[in-house]
Amino acid sequence: MELLLPVTAGTEGQHWQQAAACRGRERCGAFYPPGHQESRDARAERERKAKAICEDCPVRVSCLDYALSIHEPFGIWGGLTEHERQPLLAAR
């Protein structure tokens, strides 16, 4: 059984997740920081892996729109980190 990328509660109607390139247990770890301190290099590598998955994702725009709409504070959504999403949030 595949798992969806872990998302904030209340996303039952987010059908775009069914087509997400990140769908699946083995890929989810790249999208969020680990539960322990990670080095700058480890973070850069984790983010690079996640962004590579996002690159050709058919629902990338929907994913990013969702993250912006709920002001998601963590992880990579639509190919952008939380820091990269900040200017987009400020412009809304």
Backbone atoms as SQL, in Angstrom:
CREATE TABLE atoms (id INTEGER PRIMARY KEY, chain TEXT, resi INTEGER, resn TEXT, atom TEXT, x REAL, y REAL, z REAL);
INSERT INTO atoms VALUES
  (1, 'A', 1, 'MET', 'N', 0.841, -1.186, 0.000),
  (2, 'A', 1, 'MET', 'CA', 0.000, 0.000, 0.000),
  (3, 'A', 1, 'MET', 'C', 0.883, 1.244, 0.000),
  (4, 'A', 2, 'GLU', 'N', 0.621, 2.163, -0.913),
  (5, 'A', 2, 'GLU', 'CA', 1.378, 3.406, -0.963),
  (6, 'A', 2, 'GLU', 'C', 0.774, 4.414, -0.002),
  (7, 'A', 3, 'LEU', 'N', 1.616, 5.265, 0.530),
  (8, 'A', 3, 'LEU', 'CA', 1.154, 6.343, 1.391),
  (9, 'A', 3, 'LEU', 'C', 1.312, 7.663, 0.660),
  (10, 'A', 4, 'LEU', 'N', 0.408, 8.576, 0.920),
  (11, 'A', 4, 'LEU', 'CA', 0.539, 9.915, 0.362),
  (12, 'A', 4, 'LEU', 'C', 1.583, 10.682, 1.138),
  (13, 'A', 5, 'LEU', 'N', 2.126, 11.709, 0.526),
  (14, 'A', 5, 'LEU', 'CA', 3.013, 12.617, 1.231),
  (15, 'A', 5, 'LEU', 'C', 2.264, 13.116, 2.457),
  (16, 'A', 6, 'PRO', 'N', 2.861, 13.061, 3.638),
  (17, 'A', 6, 'PRO', 'CA', 2.162, 13.527, 4.823),
  (18, 'A', 6, 'PRO', 'C', 1.793, 14.999, 4.691),
  (19, 'A', 7, 'VAL', 'N', 0.544, 15.298, 4.918),
  (20, 'A', 7, 'VAL', 'CA', 0.076, 16.675, 4.807),
  (21, 'A', 7, 'VAL', 'C', -0.704, 17.064, 6.043),
  (22, 'A', 8, 'THR', 'N', -0.983, 18.338, 6.126),
  (23, 'A', 8, 'THR', 'CA', -1.725, 18.876, 7.245),
  (24, 'A', 8, 'THR', 'C', -3.138, 18.298, 7.270),
  (25, 'A', 9, 'ALA', 'N', -3.707, 18.141, 8.454),
  (26, 'A', 9, 'ALA', 'CA', -5.054, 17.609, 8.624),
  (27, 'A', 9, 'ALA', 'C', -6.055, 18.410, 7.805),
  (28, 'A', 10, 'GLY', 'N', -7.130, 17.739, 7.392),
  (29, 'A', 10, 'GLY', 'CA', -8.189, 18.408, 6.665),
  (30, 'A', 10, 'GLY', 'C', -7.968, 18.442, 5.168),
  (31, 'A', 11, 'THR', 'N', -7.213, 17.492, 4.633),
  (32, 'A', 11, 'THR', 'CA', -6.912, 17.507, 3.198),
  (33, 'A', 11, 'THR', 'C', -7.604, 16.367, 2.463),
  (34, 'A', 12, 'GLU', 'N', -8.646, 15.820, 3.028),
  (35, 'A', 12, 'GLU', 'CA', -9.306, 14.680, 2.423),
  (36, 'A', 12, 'GLU', 'C', -9.770, 14.968, 0.995),
  (37, 'A', 13, 'GLY', 'N', -10.111, 16.208, 0.676),
  (38, 'A', 13, 'GLY', 'CA', -10.590, 16.573, -0.645),
  (39, 'A', 13, 'GLY', 'C', -9.496, 16.946, -1.619),
  (40, 'A', 14, 'GLN', 'N', -8.267, 16.757, -1.274),
  (41, 'A', 14, 'GLN', 'CA', -7.151, 17.142, -2.144),
  (42, 'A', 14, 'GLN', 'C', -6.806, 15.988, -3.083),
  (43, 'A', 15, 'HIS', 'N', -7.631, 15.766, -4.097),
  (44, 'A', 15, 'HIS', 'CA', -7.472, 14.629, -5.007),
  (45, 'A', 15, 'HIS', 'C', -6.213, 14.707, -5.857),
  (46, 'A', 16, 'TRP', 'N', -5.652, 15.893, -6.015),
  (47, 'A', 16, 'TRP', 'CA', -4.426, 16.025, -6.790),
  (48, 'A', 16, 'TRP', 'C', -3.303, 15.181, -6.188),
  (49, 'A', 17, 'GLN', 'N', -3.388, 14.910, -4.894),
  (50, 'A', 17, 'GLN', 'CA', -2.344, 14.129, -4.234),
  (51, 'A', 17, 'GLN', 'C', -2.235, 12.720, -4.811),
  (52, 'A', 18, 'GLN', 'N', -3.318, 12.211, -5.358),
  (53, 'A', 18, 'GLN', 'CA', -3.294, 10.865, -5.932),
  (54, 'A', 18, 'GLN', 'C', -2.315, 10.766, -7.103),
  (55, 'A', 19, 'ALA', 'N', -2.080, 11.880, -7.795),
  (56, 'A', 19, 'ALA', 'CA', -1.194, 11.890, -8.966),
  (57, 'A', 19, 'ALA', 'C', 0.184, 12.457, -8.659),
  (58, 'A', 20, 'ALA', 'N', 0.462, 12.757, -7.411),
  (59, 'A', 20, 'ALA', 'CA', 1.733, 13.390, -7.041),
  (60, 'A', 20, 'ALA', 'C', 2.923, 12.444, -7.248),
  (61, 'A', 21, 'ALA', 'N', 3.981, 12.979, -7.795),
  (62, 'A', 21, 'ALA', 'CA', 5.198, 12.194, -8.027),
  (63, 'A', 21, 'ALA', 'C', 5.827, 11.740, -6.711),
  (64, 'A', 22, 'CYS', 'N', 5.562, 12.446, -5.635),
  (65, 'A', 22, 'CYS', 'CA', 6.134, 12.102, -4.334),
  (66, 'A', 22, 'CYS', 'C', 5.358, 10.998, -3.633),
  (67, 'A', 23, 'ARG', 'N', 4.266, 10.593, -4.206),
  (68, 'A', 23, 'ARG', 'CA', 3.436, 9.569, -3.584),
  (69, 'A', 23, 'ARG', 'C', 4.240, 8.285, -3.396),
  (70, 'A', 24, 'GLY', 'N', 4.239, 7.790, -2.207),
  (71, 'A', 24, 'GLY', 'CA', 4.944, 6.554, -1.908),
  (72, 'A', 24, 'GLY', 'C', 5.860, 6.706, -0.711),
  (73, 'A', 25, 'ARG', 'N', 5.889, 5.718, 0.097),
  (74, 'A', 25, 'ARG', 'CA', 6.632, 5.730, 1.352),
  (75, 'A', 25, 'ARG', 'C', 8.107, 6.042, 1.181),
  (76, 'A', 26, 'GLU', 'N', 8.766, 5.459, 0.181),
  (77, 'A', 26, 'GLU', 'CA', 10.210, 5.620, 0.024),
  (78, 'A', 26, 'GLU', 'C', 10.623, 7.026, -0.373),
  (79, 'A', 27, 'ARG', 'N', 9.741, 7.828, -0.904),
  (80, 'A', 27, 'ARG', 'CA', 10.098, 9.167, -1.355),
  (81, 'A', 27, 'ARG', 'C', 9.779, 10.256, -0.340),
  (82, 'A', 28, 'CYS', 'N', 8.920, 10.000, 0.603),
  (83, 'A', 28, 'CYS', 'CA', 8.455, 11.037, 1.527),
  (84, 'A', 28, 'CYS', 'C', 9.553, 11.622, 2.406),
  (85, 'A', 29, 'GLY', 'N', 10.554, 10.859, 2.742),
  (86, 'A', 29, 'GLY', 'CA', 11.595, 11.329, 3.649),
  (87, 'A', 29, 'GLY', 'C', 12.375, 12.521, 3.155),
  (88, 'A', 30, 'ALA', 'N', 12.437, 12.738, 1.866),
  (89, 'A', 30, 'ALA', 'CA', 13.207, 13.845, 1.319),
  (90, 'A', 30, 'ALA', 'C', 12.503, 15.186, 1.490),
  (91, 'A', 31, 'PHE', 'N', 11.217, 15.185, 1.730),
  (92, 'A', 31, 'PHE', 'CA', 10.446, 16.417, 1.704),
  (93, 'A', 31, 'PHE', 'C', 10.381, 17.168, 3.027),
  (94, 'A', 32, 'TYR', 'N', 10.718, 16.507, 4.099),
  (95, 'A', 32, 'TYR', 'CA', 10.687, 17.131, 5.423),
  (96, 'A', 32, 'TYR', 'C', 11.997, 16.885, 6.149),
  (97, 'A', 33, 'PRO', 'N', 12.395, 17.819, 6.999),
  (98, 'A', 33, 'PRO', 'CA', 13.627, 17.596, 7.764),
  (99, 'A', 33, 'PRO', 'C', 13.463, 16.421, 8.725),
  (100, 'A', 34, 'PRO', 'N', 14.559, 15.754, 9.037),
  (101, 'A', 34, 'PRO', 'CA', 14.485, 14.637, 9.979),
  (102, 'A', 34, 'PRO', 'C', 14.194, 15.142, 11.394),
  (103, 'A', 35, 'GLY', 'N', 13.918, 14.233, 12.269),
  (104, 'A', 35, 'GLY', 'CA', 13.621, 14.582, 13.655),
  (105, 'A', 35, 'GLY', 'C', 14.850, 14.939, 14.468),
  (106, 'A', 36, 'HIS', 'N', 15.993, 14.984, 13.842),
  (107, 'A', 36, 'HIS', 'CA', 17.248, 15.331, 14.507),
  (108, 'A', 36, 'HIS', 'C', 17.937, 16.432, 13.722),
  (109, 'A', 37, 'GLN', 'N', 18.944, 17.021, 14.291),
  (110, 'A', 37, 'GLN', 'CA', 19.713, 18.079, 13.629),
  (111, 'A', 37, 'GLN', 'C', 20.389, 17.516, 12.385),
  (112, 'A', 38, 'GLU', 'N', 20.268, 18.219, 11.259),
  (113, 'A', 38, 'GLU', 'CA', 20.974, 17.777, 10.056),
  (114, 'A', 38, 'GLU', 'C', 21.974, 18.839, 9.642),
  (115, 'A', 39, 'SER', 'N', 23.050, 18.391, 9.068),
  (116, 'A', 39, 'SER', 'CA', 24.082, 19.328, 8.623),
  (117, 'A', 39, 'SER', 'C', 23.581, 20.129, 7.420),
  (118, 'A', 40, 'ARG', 'N', 24.256, 21.214, 7.145),
  (119, 'A', 40, 'ARG', 'CA', 23.902, 22.043, 5.991),
  (120, 'A', 40, 'ARG', 'C', 24.001, 21.223, 4.704),
  (121, 'A', 41, 'ASP', 'N', 25.054, 20.422, 4.587),
  (122, 'A', 41, 'ASP', 'CA', 25.231, 19.593, 3.394),
  (123, 'A', 41, 'ASP', 'C', 24.134, 18.540, 3.269),
  (124, 'A', 42, 'ALA', 'N', 23.776, 17.923, 4.394),
  (125, 'A', 42, 'ALA', 'CA', 22.714, 16.914, 4.379),
  (126, 'A', 42, 'ALA', 'C', 21.383, 17.545, 3.985),
  (127, 'A', 43, 'ARG', 'N', 21.114, 18.739, 4.508),
  (128, 'A', 43, 'ARG', 'CA', 19.874, 19.437, 4.156),
  (129, 'A', 43, 'ARG', 'C', 19.854, 19.764, 2.663),
  (130, 'A', 44, 'ALA', 'N', 20.952, 20.272, 2.147),
  (131, 'A', 44, 'ALA', 'CA', 21.033, 20.614, 0.725),
  (132, 'A', 44, 'ALA', 'C', 20.794, 19.378, -0.142),
  (133, 'A', 45, 'GLU', 'N', 21.367, 18.265, 0.237),
  (134, 'A', 45, 'GLU', 'CA', 21.190, 17.024, -0.521),
  (135, 'A', 45, 'GLU', 'C', 19.751, 16.533, -0.443),
  (136, 'A', 46, 'ARG', 'N', 19.150, 16.580, 0.743),
  (137, 'A', 46, 'ARG', 'CA', 17.755, 16.158, 0.916),
  (138, 'A', 46, 'ARG', 'C', 16.837, 17.031, 0.061),
  (139, 'A', 47, 'GLU', 'N', 17.055, 18.344, 0.102),
  (140, 'A', 47, 'GLU', 'CA', 16.229, 19.261, -0.681),
  (141, 'A', 47, 'GLU', 'C', 16.440, 19.056, -2.180),
  (142, 'A', 48, 'ARG', 'N', 17.664, 18.775, -2.591),
  (143, 'A', 48, 'ARG', 'CA', 17.936, 18.514, -4.003),
  (144, 'A', 48, 'ARG', 'C', 17.161, 17.292, -4.480),
  (145, 'A', 49, 'LYS', 'N', 17.149, 16.238, -3.657),
  (146, 'A', 49, 'LYS', 'CA', 16.416, 15.021, -4.014),
  (147, 'A', 49, 'LYS', 'C', 14.922, 15.287, -4.134),
  (148, 'A', 50, 'ALA', 'N', 14.382, 16.019, -3.186),
  (149, 'A', 50, 'ALA', 'CA', 12.951, 16.326, -3.217),
  (150, 'A', 50, 'ALA', 'C', 12.603, 17.170, -4.438),
  (151, 'A', 51, 'LYS', 'N', 13.401, 18.178, -4.712),
  (152, 'A', 51, 'LYS', 'CA', 13.137, 19.053, -5.856),
  (153, 'A', 51, 'LYS', 'C', 13.245, 18.293, -7.178),
  (154, 'A', 52, 'ALA', 'N', 14.125, 17.310, -7.239),
  (155, 'A', 52, 'ALA', 'CA', 14.251, 16.497, -8.447),
  (156, 'A', 52, 'ALA', 'C', 12.973, 15.697, -8.684),
  (157, 'A', 53, 'ILE', 'N', 12.357, 15.223, -7.615),
  (158, 'A', 53, 'ILE', 'CA', 11.085, 14.508, -7.728),
  (159, 'A', 53, 'ILE', 'C', 9.996, 15.472, -8.200),
  (160, 'A', 54, 'CYS', 'N', 9.993, 16.679, -7.668),
  (161, 'A', 54, 'CYS', 'CA', 8.989, 17.682, -8.032),
  (162, 'A', 54, 'CYS', 'C', 9.112, 18.156, -9.479),
  (163, 'A', 55, 'GLU', 'N', 10.303, 18.119, -9.997),
  (164, 'A', 55, 'GLU', 'CA', 10.588, 18.734, -11.293),
  (165, 'A', 55, 'GLU', 'C', 9.602, 18.334, -12.386),
  (166, 'A', 56, 'ASP', 'N', 9.290, 17.070, -12.510),
  (167, 'A', 56, 'ASP', 'CA', 8.396, 16.594, -13.564),
  (168, 'A', 56, 'ASP', 'C', 7.026, 16.178, -13.042),
  (169, 'A', 57, 'CYS', 'N', 6.697, 16.603, -11.834),
  (170, 'A', 57, 'CYS', 'CA', 5.433, 16.199, -11.220),
  (171, 'A', 57, 'CYS', 'C', 4.249, 16.847, -11.949),
  (172, 'A', 58, 'PRO', 'N', 3.237, 16.049, -12.292),
  (173, 'A', 58, 'PRO', 'CA', 2.090, 16.596, -13.012),
  (174, 'A', 58, 'PRO', 'C', 1.192, 17.494, -12.165),
  (175, 'A', 59, 'VAL', 'N', 1.344, 17.453, -10.859),
  (176, 'A', 59, 'VAL', 'CA', 0.486, 18.269, -9.983),
  (177, 'A', 59, 'VAL', 'C', 1.298, 19.282, -9.175),
  (178, 'A', 60, 'ARG', 'N', 2.447, 19.641, -9.670),
  (179, 'A', 60, 'ARG', 'CA', 3.340, 20.563, -8.965),
  (180, 'A', 60, 'ARG', 'C', 2.655, 21.886, -8.625),
  (181, 'A', 61, 'VAL', 'N', 1.935, 22.451, -9.573),
  (182, 'A', 61, 'VAL', 'CA', 1.272, 23.739, -9.347),
  (183, 'A', 61, 'VAL', 'C', 0.184, 23.606, -8.280),
  (184, 'A', 62, 'SER', 'N', -0.596, 22.537, -8.333),
  (185, 'A', 62, 'SER', 'CA', -1.634, 22.311, -7.322),
  (186, 'A', 62, 'SER', 'C', -1.024, 22.143, -5.942),
  (187, 'A', 63, 'CYS', 'N', 0.073, 21.449, -5.883),
  (188, 'A', 63, 'CYS', 'CA', 0.777, 21.231, -4.624),
  (189, 'A', 63, 'CYS', 'C', 1.253, 22.559, -4.035),
  (190, 'A', 64, 'LEU', 'N', 1.884, 23.363, -4.865),
  (191, 'A', 64, 'LEU', 'CA', 2.371, 24.658, -4.405),
  (192, 'A', 64, 'LEU', 'C', 1.204, 25.555, -3.999),
  (193, 'A', 65, 'ASP', 'N', 0.146, 25.582, -4.800),
  (194, 'A', 65, 'ASP', 'CA', -1.037, 26.387, -4.454),
  (195, 'A', 65, 'ASP', 'C', -1.603, 25.978, -3.099),
  (196, 'A', 66, 'TYR', 'N', -1.653, 24.669, -2.866),
  (197, 'A', 66, 'TYR', 'CA', -2.167, 24.177, -1.592),
  (198, 'A', 66, 'TYR', 'C', -1.288, 24.650, -0.434),
  (199, 'A', 67, 'ALA', 'N', 0.020, 24.484, -0.584),
  (200, 'A', 67, 'ALA', 'CA', 0.943, 24.892, 0.485),
  (201, 'A', 67, 'ALA', 'C', 0.818, 26.376, 0.781),
  (202, 'A', 68, 'LEU', 'N', 0.675, 27.171, -0.256),
  (203, 'A', 68, 'LEU', 'CA', 0.523, 28.612, -0.054),
  (204, 'A', 68, 'LEU', 'C', -0.816, 28.939, 0.592),
  (205, 'A', 69, 'SER', 'N', -1.863, 28.226, 0.209),
  (206, 'A', 69, 'SER', 'CA', -3.196, 28.525, 0.746),
  (207, 'A', 69, 'SER', 'C', -3.308, 28.219, 2.231),
  (208, 'A', 70, 'ILE', 'N', -2.560, 27.226, 2.698),
  (209, 'A', 70, 'ILE', 'CA', -2.626, 26.884, 4.128),
  (210, 'A', 70, 'ILE', 'C', -1.431, 27.428, 4.908),
  (211, 'A', 71, 'HIS', 'N', -0.570, 28.174, 4.214),
  (212, 'A', 71, 'HIS', 'CA', 0.635, 28.736, 4.841),
  (213, 'A', 71, 'HIS', 'C', 1.470, 27.632, 5.483),
  (214, 'A', 72, 'GLU', 'N', 1.687, 26.560, 4.725),
  (215, 'A', 72, 'GLU', 'CA', 2.464, 25.415, 5.221),
  (216, 'A', 72, 'GLU', 'C', 3.853, 25.883, 5.641),
  (217, 'A', 73, 'PRO', 'N', 4.198, 25.698, 6.924),
  (218, 'A', 73, 'PRO', 'CA', 5.467, 26.218, 7.426),
  (219, 'A', 73, 'PRO', 'C', 6.671, 25.287, 7.238),
  (220, 'A', 74, 'PHE', 'N', 6.444, 24.063, 6.814),
  (221, 'A', 74, 'PHE', 'CA', 7.538, 23.096, 6.740),
  (222, 'A', 74, 'PHE', 'C', 7.552, 22.358, 5.420),
  (223, 'A', 75, 'GLY', 'N', 8.720, 21.884, 5.049),
  (224, 'A', 75, 'GLY', 'CA', 8.856, 20.964, 3.934),
  (225, 'A', 75, 'GLY', 'C', 8.902, 21.604, 2.560),
  (226, 'A', 76, 'ILE', 'N', 9.067, 20.727, 1.596),
  (227, 'A', 76, 'ILE', 'CA', 9.122, 21.135, 0.201),
  (228, 'A', 76, 'ILE', 'C', 7.784, 20.794, -0.431),
  (229, 'A', 77, 'TRP', 'N', 7.170, 21.800, -1.002),
  (230, 'A', 77, 'TRP', 'CA', 5.866, 21.677, -1.652),
  (231, 'A', 77, 'TRP', 'C', 5.962, 22.354, -3.005),
  (232, 'A', 78, 'GLY', 'N', 5.524, 21.685, -4.050),
  (233, 'A', 78, 'GLY', 'CA', 5.560, 22.271, -5.375),
  (234, 'A', 78, 'GLY', 'C', 6.962, 22.641, -5.819),
  (235, 'A', 79, 'GLY', 'N', 7.947, 21.980, -5.267),
  (236, 'A', 79, 'GLY', 'CA', 9.330, 22.229, -5.642),
  (237, 'A', 79, 'GLY', 'C', 10.003, 23.370, -4.908),
  (238, 'A', 80, 'LEU', 'N', 9.326, 23.956, -3.927),
  (239, 'A', 80, 'LEU', 'CA', 9.902, 25.076, -3.185),
  (240, 'A', 80, 'LEU', 'C', 10.006, 24.766, -1.696),
  (241, 'A', 81, 'THR', 'N', 11.079, 25.235, -1.091),
  (242, 'A', 81, 'THR', 'CA', 11.246, 25.095, 0.354),
  (243, 'A', 81, 'THR', 'C', 10.384, 26.128, 1.064),
  (244, 'A', 82, 'GLU', 'N', 10.296, 26.004, 2.370),
  (245, 'A', 82, 'GLU', 'CA', 9.534, 26.978, 3.154),
  (246, 'A', 82, 'GLU', 'C', 10.084, 28.393, 2.971),
  (247, 'A', 83, 'HIS', 'N', 11.398, 28.514, 2.841),
  (248, 'A', 83, 'HIS', 'CA', 12.019, 29.834, 2.658),
  (249, 'A', 83, 'HIS', 'C', 11.743, 30.389, 1.261),
  (250, 'A', 84, 'GLU', 'N', 11.717, 29.523, 0.277),
  (251, 'A', 84, 'GLU', 'CA', 11.440, 29.957, -1.085),
  (252, 'A', 84, 'GLU', 'C', 9.973, 30.341, -1.283),
  (253, 'A', 85, 'ARG', 'N', 9.092, 29.796, -0.447),
  (254, 'A', 85, 'ARG', 'CA', 7.667, 30.146, -0.536),
  (255, 'A', 85, 'ARG', 'C', 7.343, 31.476, 0.122),
  (256, 'A', 86, 'GLN', 'N', 8.186, 31.964, 1.003),
  (257, 'A', 86, 'GLN', 'CA', 7.906, 33.199, 1.733),
  (258, 'A', 86, 'GLN', 'C', 7.600, 34.398, 0.832),
  (259, 'A', 87, 'PRO', 'N', 8.398, 34.676, -0.205),
  (260, 'A', 87, 'PRO', 'CA', 8.074, 35.816, -1.067),
  (261, 'A', 87, 'PRO', 'C', 6.718, 35.666, -1.770),
  (262, 'A', 88, 'LEU', 'N', 6.368, 34.432, -2.118),
  (263, 'A', 88, 'LEU', 'CA', 5.076, 34.202, -2.763),
  (264, 'A', 88, 'LEU', 'C', 3.925, 34.472, -1.795),
  (265, 'A', 89, 'LEU', 'N', 4.121, 34.062, -0.548),
  (266, 'A', 89, 'LEU', 'CA', 3.097, 34.339, 0.473),
  (267, 'A', 89, 'LEU', 'C', 2.956, 35.831, 0.706),
  (268, 'A', 90, 'ALA', 'N', 4.066, 36.527, 0.744),
  (269, 'A', 90, 'ALA', 'CA', 4.041, 37.973, 0.974),
  (270, 'A', 90, 'ALA', 'C', 3.331, 38.710, -0.165),
  (271, 'A', 91, 'ALA', 'N', 3.430, 38.170, -1.372),
  (272, 'A', 91, 'ALA', 'CA', 2.813, 38.801, -2.535),
  (273, 'A', 91, 'ALA', 'C', 1.308, 38.557, -2.622),
  (274, 'A', 92, 'ARG', 'N', 0.798, 37.595, -1.872),
  (275, 'A', 92, 'ARG', 'CA', -0.642, 37.271, -1.937),
  (276, 'A', 92, 'ARG', 'C', -1.472, 38.255, -1.190);
